[in-house]
Amino acid sequence: MTGLAAILIAAAVAHAIARAARIPVIPLLLLGGLGLTALGKAPPPGMLRAGVELGLVVLVFAAGAELTPRRIGRRKRAVLFVGISQFLLLGAGGWAVALLVGFDAEASLYIGSALAASSTLVIVGLLKRRQQMFESFGRLLTGILLLQDAGIIVTLVVLDRVGAGLVAVAWSLLATLVMGGVAWAGQRWVVPWIALHTRYDDERLLLWVLAILFATCGLAMVLHVPVTVGAFLAGVTLSGFPMNGLVRGIISSLTDFFLAVFFVALGALIVVPHESYLMPGIVLGGFVILATVPLVTLIAERAGLSTRSAIESGLLLSQTSEFSLVIAVQGFEGGTLNAEVFSLIAMITVGTMTVTPFISHSRVTDWLLCGSIRGGSGVASRQSHAAGTS
């Protein structure tokens, strides 16, 4: 109990400082965990790992509850084009950059996978704050996030079972597909019935939500699929209208509590990497931001978006995902990643999540848009001059 009290005190201090200074709370929670370790007040490693694992379950469950295929609307072609291209190109690019800066092949595979997708919770939170969730632009980003999360789930299953052979990987992928079908059926037929019969009874609704979460995670364990995959699919099951709004109100406080515990426990678990990891970390973090913006902008324009919407999409997608932390934990627990590489991925994830609200500001979009227009005008002028001289 003393360890849990230390985590809660660190989380409360971090939230108080964040509110007073009006800065993002996630890095402060991480620093709170580091502070507990430095002061010798951190809970035992077993309790910290349990806090991280439980927090991850809640984290991906909350992310899944924000996503539903029905929000995509008429942007299916753009969603497929941008989502798949970003996921594959950033994943391959992250793997190549990790190799170039000195990581071995296995660690580079985990790092590349961790850099491949963007954060659902960060982007959905920003879209809601800016009242863009139900605009065409917001629906596009929601669809991209859903597609990327599906890709990450497949990656998690493969990484989890690849050591057991191809047959085990194939079985886990089939089991994941079956669980996806169960989630779709539950969203379509079961959840509307629950919403209808528990609309004015918050206690019963909370029990149903927890029952779906625990049942799906239990099914994942029985089928030898990562529990976080089950938690995400439980969230997707509850993501349809009107259940998503009801669930969000019911679990928001619970989610905030476990996320605070998760990031403080994560901060207490990570180690400060050796100085030899400093430059590779800066390169990889810079790659996520500097490669995502032009890559997504170019792909989104080709898919039919306006230049402004394409730039906004690139800026909002330029961070790693909560699933990056799942991949890091999986690699660390499996012995593939050492403590320093695990900590490096966690720091890159938290760092890119933190800077996204600042770099996705409308002023940055306007500046990049003006640069794009000036660049396009310059190209057009040179082409016109060349045509005239010829």
Protein Blocks (a to p, Z undefined) as FASTA:
>chain_A
ZZmmmmmmmmmmmmmmmmmnopafklmmmmmmmmmmmnopaccfklmmmmmmmmmmmmmm
mmmmmpcfklnmmmlmmmmmmmmmmmmmmmmmmmmmmmmnopafklmmmmmmmmmpccfk
lmmmmmmmnopmmmmklmmmmmmmmmmmmmmmmmmmmmmmmmnojklmmmmmmmmmmmmm
mmmmmmmmmmmmmmmmmmmmmklmmmmmmmmmmmmmmmmmmnopafklmmmmmmmmmmpc
fklmmmmmmmmmmmmmmmmmmmmmmmmmpccddfklmmmmmmmmmmmmmmmmmmmmmmmm
mnopafklmmmmmmmmmccdfklmmmmmmmmmnomacfklmmmmmmmmmmmmmmmmmmmp
fklmmmmmmmmmmmmmmmmmmmmmmmmmZZ
